[in-house]
Amino acid sequence: MNKISVISLTVVASLAWAAPSFSADDAAVKALAQKNNCLACHDVDKKLVGPAFKEIAAKYKGDKAAEAKLIENVKKGSVGVWGQIPMPANPNVKDEEAKTLVQWVLAM
């Protein structure tokens, strides 16, 4: 193995280690988001009614309390975090589904 191959493998390994991990299948979680009407107001890359999922991930990056806070926002709704348009409560979203959705968003 030459020097460039070793360097390339080292870079790839370090990037993979540093990248956020998410174990659930992306398509399955996106289907879960669709089922729970998340995609009616949110998109992965662009603002719709609410912020893009990637904006949410960026805002809460490094916040240890973010997962619990966002799960509560999904279940109970919120207003004022991203402006005055309220996010409605979603009490019918199961706790485990809310956790999966929030982890998916934060991993972006």
ABEGO torsion letter per residue (X at the ends): XBAAAAAAAAAAAAAAAABBBBABBAAAAAAAAAAAGAAAABBAABBBABBBAAAAAAAABGBAAAAAAAAAAAAAEBBGAAEABBBBBBAABBAAAAAAAAAAAAAX
